[in-house]
């Protein structure tokens, strides 16, 4: 089945041409999007939508956990925070507690912002090295 939707084609192309670092940034952004959707659905009393968005956010956190390079010393700290985020999403979903979604979003936002800085630093180093060519 051919994909004729230009937006879908653009998204697929973005994923297929992105670096691993950019893909991780996309995961963080997607996770935040779903956490915000879940919280909004909770506020609107749409329990089914809240549950679906929460599960999508949890799937992204699980993917981040599975792909975490455990050979890097800081990865154990990151794993603990990912587990905490997953637990907060689960509890927020079960207890219908927006504060738990906020806690999860704060941690993922910190990861995302830090990751964005790492990408920018690596790009500036990469382009600085190209000047010498």
C-alpha positions as CSV (number, residue, x, y, z in Angstrom):
1,X,0.0,0.0,0.0
2,X,1.5,3.3,-1.1
3,X,1.8,6.2,1.3
4,X,0.5,9.3,-0.5
5,X,0.1,11.6,2.5
6,X,2.9,14.2,2.2
7,X,3.0,14.7,6.0
8,X,3.5,10.9,6.5
9,X,6.1,10.8,3.8
10,X,8.0,13.7,5.5
11,X,7.8,12.0,8.9
12,X,9.1,8.7,7.5
13,X,11.9,10.6,5.7
14,X,12.8,12.4,8.9
15,X,13.1,9.2,10.8
16,X,15.0,7.4,8.1
17,X,17.6,10.2,7.7
18,X,18.1,11.2,11.3
19,X,21.1,10.4,13.4
20,X,20.7,8.2,16.5
21,X,21.0,11.4,18.6
22,X,18.2,13.1,16.6
23,X,16.1,10.0,17.0
24,X,16.5,10.1,20.7
25,X,15.5,13.7,20.7
26,X,12.4,12.8,18.7
27,X,11.5,10.1,21.4
28,X,11.8,12.7,24.2
29,X,9.6,15.1,22.3
30,X,7.1,12.4,21.5
31,X,7.0,11.3,25.1
32,X,6.3,14.9,26.2
33,X,3.6,15.3,23.6
34,X,1.8,12.2,24.9
35,X,2.2,13.1,28.6
36,X,0.6,16.5,27.8
37,X,-2.2,14.8,25.8
38,X,-2.8,12.5,28.8
39,X,-3.0,15.3,31.2
40,X,-5.3,17.3,29.0
41,X,-7.6,14.3,28.5
42,X,-7.6,13.8,32.3
43,X,-8.6,17.4,32.8
44,X,-11.4,17.0,30.2
45,X,-12.6,13.7,31.8
46,X,-11.7,11.7,28.8
47,X,-10.4,8.6,30.5
48,X,-10.0,6.5,27.4
49,X,-7.9,9.1,25.6
50,X,-5.9,9.6,28.9
51,X,-5.2,5.9,29.1
52,X,-4.1,5.7,25.4
53,X,-1.8,8.7,25.6
54,X,-0.3,7.4,28.9
55,X,0.4,4.0,27.3
56,X,2.1,5.7,24.3
57,X,4.3,7.8,26.7
58,X,5.2,4.6,28.6
59,X,6.0,2.8,25.4
60,X,8.5,5.5,24.5
61,X,10.1,5.4,28.0
62,X,10.4,1.7,27.7
63,X,12.1,2.1,24.3
64,X,14.5,4.6,25.9
65,X,15.2,2.1,28.7
66,X,15.8,-0.8,26.2
67,X,18.2,1.2,24.1
68,X,20.1,2.7,27.0
69,X,23.9,2.0,26.7
70,X,24.5,0.3,30.0
71,X,28.3,0.4,29.6
72,X,28.3,4.2,30.3
73,X,28.5,4.9,34.1
74,X,25.7,7.5,34.1
75,X,23.3,5.0,32.5
76,X,22.3,3.4,35.9
77,X,21.2,6.9,37.1
78,X,19.2,7.4,33.9
79,X,17.6,4.0,34.2
80,X,16.5,4.8,37.7
81,X,14.9,8.0,36.5
82,X,13.3,6.3,33.5
83,X,11.8,3.7,35.9
84,X,10.5,6.5,38.2
85,X,8.9,8.3,35.2
86,X,7.2,5.0,34.1
87,X,6.0,4.5,37.7
88,X,4.7,8.1,37.8
89,X,2.8,7.6,34.5
90,X,1.3,4.4,35.8
91,X,0.2,5.9,39.1
92,X,-1.0,9.1,37.4
93,X,-3.1,7.0,35.1
94,X,-4.5,4.8,37.8
95,X,-5.2,7.6,40.3
96,X,-6.1,10.2,37.8
97,X,-3.5,12.5,39.3
98,X,-2.2,15.3,37.1
99,X,0.6,16.1,39.5
100,X,2.2,12.7,38.7
101,X,2.0,13.6,35.0
102,X,3.7,16.9,35.8
103,X,6.6,15.1,37.6
104,X,7.1,12.7,34.7
105,X,7.1,15.6,32.3
106,X,9.6,17.6,34.3
107,X,12.1,14.7,34.2
108,X,11.6,14.0,30.5
109,X,12.0,17.8,29.8
110,X,15.3,17.8,31.6
111,X,16.5,14.8,29.6
112,X,15.3,16.4,26.4
113,X,16.9,19.8,27.0
114,X,20.2,18.2,28.0
115,X,20.1,15.9,25.0
116,X,19.4,18.9,22.7
117,X,22.5,20.6,24.2
118,X,24.6,17.6,23.5
119,X,23.5,17.5,19.9
120,X,24.3,21.2,19.5
121,X,27.8,20.8,21.0
122,X,28.5,17.8,18.8
123,X,27.4,19.7,15.7
124,X,29.5,22.7,16.5
125,X,32.5,20.4,17.1
126,X,31.8,18.6,13.8
127,X,31.6,21.9,11.8
128,X,34.7,23.3,13.6
129,X,36.6,20.2,12.4
130,X,35.3,20.8,8.9
131,X,36.8,24.3,8.8
132,X,40.3,22.7,8.9
133,X,39.7,20.6,5.8
